[in-house]
């Protein structure tokens, strides 16, 4: 029996076409490549996968979205979301390809003798109702955000201890591995842990995310502090 992948946390991922902004091909660094399908690939033929910045360009091509100020993103969504959706600021997860917006919705009324299973079902039902009732507005907001920030917008909701993601983006990530690194992936495949090198790489990333969560959180907080200082600029005079 193949060992299971490491669990992905409390989120239950769904997929719903139309809840992303921007049509069938979302924005981000690969939008131009999809739009140019059938007309050749003008970007091929040089650079061996590197962006215009050369070896120091970190692989970001000319179509990669510019960095964003996370405080600006948070402020924009807080101001744009309707007041009757939530009384709590939305949780935002931002990377180069995607902005995930998780809205906290009010919990449903509870009964004194309500079982945990019934309470969880009620919260899931409240999330489902929020998803259906807000679909059109969320698409409108997602399209405006994609135009402003150059990233696909995904949505989710939280009700009590239940969190569900409505839409998520699976973005391709290209990399080159040396033999010793490829052997790690091949070992996982040969042992039946993963079906392919791609699956093995996903498995490895999830495993690191679980066991290095505290360190990754500290790293993100440090990066946020750097962004805030950079945005303030030098104090002259």
Secondary structure, 3 states (H helix, E strand, C coil): CCCCCCCCCCCEECCCCCCCCCCCCCCCCCHHHHHCCCCCCCCCCCHHHCCCCHHHHCCCCCCCCCCCCHHHHHHHHHHHCCCCCCCCCCEEEECCCEEEEEEECCCCCCCCCCCHHHHHHHHHHHHHHHHHHCHHHHHHHHHHHHHHHCCEEEEEEEECCEEEECCCCCCCCCCCCCHHHHHHHHHHHHCCCCCCHHHHHHHHHHHHHHHCHHHHHHHHHHHHHHHHHHHHCCCCC
